Structures are given as C-alpha cells and as structure tokens.
Amino acid sequence: MPDFQGLFLRGLGNQVHSQNNGSTIGNTATTHASAALGQVQGDGIRRINGWFQAGGASRSAVEIGAASGVFGILDDVNVASPSDNAGRGSGGATIDSSRVTPTANEIRPANTAVRYLVRALK
C-alpha cells in the first residue's frame, strides 16, 4: 500500500469549472488538473498582485525605504499606470503573492493523483 499520509487524494484528470466571480469580473472558467498518476502535486494559491502610488495629488516625494515579503518598491510610478512613462509620480509599492508562496491557476492542497475503484458488495 502506498503511504498517502498528509496528502489529499485527487482523482486523475482535468476538469473545467465555470464560476461567477461577482459583478466586477463576471463568469470565469478555471481548469483543474491533477498531476500524473501517483505523482505528488504541491500546494498552490492563485496569484494576487497589485500596486499603489505613494504621495498625494501634488506628487510630493514620499520615500519608501524598504519592503519585504509580498511587498516590493516602485520608483517613479505613473499616476495612471506603472507601465506608462508619462506623468511620473513619486514612487510606490507592489504586492505579489508569488514572491513568498507557490502560485498556480487553482487553489489546491498538497495532493496525489489516484484512480478510484468502487466495488459493490452483495
């Protein structure tokens, strides 16, 4: 018998699941996929990311000295978008969960793929 202590058993294969994610995002489809038969698949969460600008409307200098964990530092961030070079602001910060935790296209615990055998008893 294999040792599955501490692992969730996950049926082998793939499945697409449609879900409503609120009025802002609407319906999305997520593909849930197991690893190969008997292979352990690590845990993962969906990536969470974003950014914000430091400083007010006057774009006065605000110094962010350090960041750690999920936070990073943006220098000269644009008021509208950090990828646009016009109208530079004073700086800001990013947040990205993939800096500190495994990310995937689904939320999952550590698991292993199995095939179930269901047998009826007389």
C-alpha positions in Angstrom: 0.0 0.0 0.0 1.3 3.5 -0.8 1.8 6.0 2.0 -0.6 8.9 1.5 -0.2 10.4 5.0 -0.6 14.2 4.8 -1.9 14.2 1.2 -5.3 14.7 -0.3 -6.3 12.1 -2.8 -7.3 13.7 -6.1 -9.0 11.9 -9.0 -6.8 11.6 -12.1 -7.6 14.0 -14.9 -8.7 17.5 -15.8 -12.0 19.4 -15.5 -13.1 22.9 -16.5 -15.3 24.6 -13.9 -17.2 27.8 -14.6 -17.9 30.2 -11.7 -19.4 33.6 -11.0 -16.7 35.9 -9.5 -19.0 38.9 -8.8 -20.3 41.8 -10.9 -16.8 43.3 -11.5 -15.2 40.2 -13.0 -18.2 38.1 -14.0 -18.0 34.5 -15.0 -14.6 32.8 -15.4 -13.5 29.3 -16.3 -10.9 27.5 -14.2 -9.2 24.4 -15.3 -8.5 22.0 -12.5 -5.8 19.5 -13.4 -4.2 16.7 -11.5 -0.5 15.6 -11.8 0.4 12.3 -13.4 -0.9 9.1 -11.7 0.8 8.6 -8.3 2.8 11.9 -8.6 2.6 14.3 -5.7 1.4 17.8 -6.6 2.4 20.6 -4.3 0.1 23.2 -2.8 -0.6 26.5 -4.6 -2.8 29.6 -4.5 -3.9 31.9 -7.3 -1.6 34.8 -7.7 -2.6 38.1 -6.0 -0.9 41.2 -7.3 -1.3 45.0 -7.5 0.4 48.3 -6.9 -0.2 51.7 -5.3 1.4 55.1 -5.6 2.9 56.9 -2.7 2.5 60.6 -2.4 -0.6 62.9 -2.9 -2.0 64.7 -5.8 0.8 67.3 -5.6 3.2 64.3 -6.2 5.3 65.3 -3.2 8.2 63.0 -2.6 7.5 60.1 -0.3 10.3 57.7 0.5 9.7 54.1 0.9 12.9 52.8 2.4 12.4 49.0 2.4 9.9 46.3 1.6 9.7 42.6 2.4 7.5 39.6 1.9 4.9 40.1 -0.7 5.8 43.8 -1.0 8.2 45.4 -3.5 9.2 49.0 -4.3 8.3 51.0 -7.4 10.4 54.1 -8.3 8.8 56.9 -10.2 5.5 55.2 -10.7 3.0 56.8 -13.1 -0.3 58.1 -11.6 -2.4 56.1 -14.1 -0.2 53.0 -14.7 3.2 51.9 -13.6 4.0 50.8 -17.2 3.3 54.3 -18.7 6.2 56.7 -18.6 4.2 59.9 -18.9 3.2 61.9 -15.8 5.6 60.2 -13.4 4.7 60.2 -9.7 6.8 60.0 -6.6 7.1 56.2 -6.1 5.0 53.4 -4.7 4.8 49.8 -3.8 3.8 46.5 -5.3 2.2 43.4 -3.8 2.7 40.0 -5.4 1.9 36.7 -3.6 4.2 34.7 -5.9 7.2 36.3 -4.1 6.5 34.2 -1.0 4.2 31.3 -1.8 3.7 28.8 -4.7 1.1 30.0 -7.2 -1.0 28.1 -9.7 -4.1 28.5 -11.8 -6.1 27.0 -9.0 -6.1 26.9 -5.2 -5.1 23.4 -4.0 -3.6 21.5 -1.1 -0.7 19.1 -1.5 -2.2 16.1 -3.2 -1.6 13.0 -5.3 -3.4 11.7 -8.3 -5.3 8.4 -7.9 -7.8 6.3 -9.7 -10.7 5.2 -7.6 -12.1 1.6 -7.7 -15.7 1.4 -6.4 -17.0 -2.1 -5.8 -20.4 -3.0 -4.7 -20.7 -5.7 -2.1 -23.5 -8.3 -2.1 
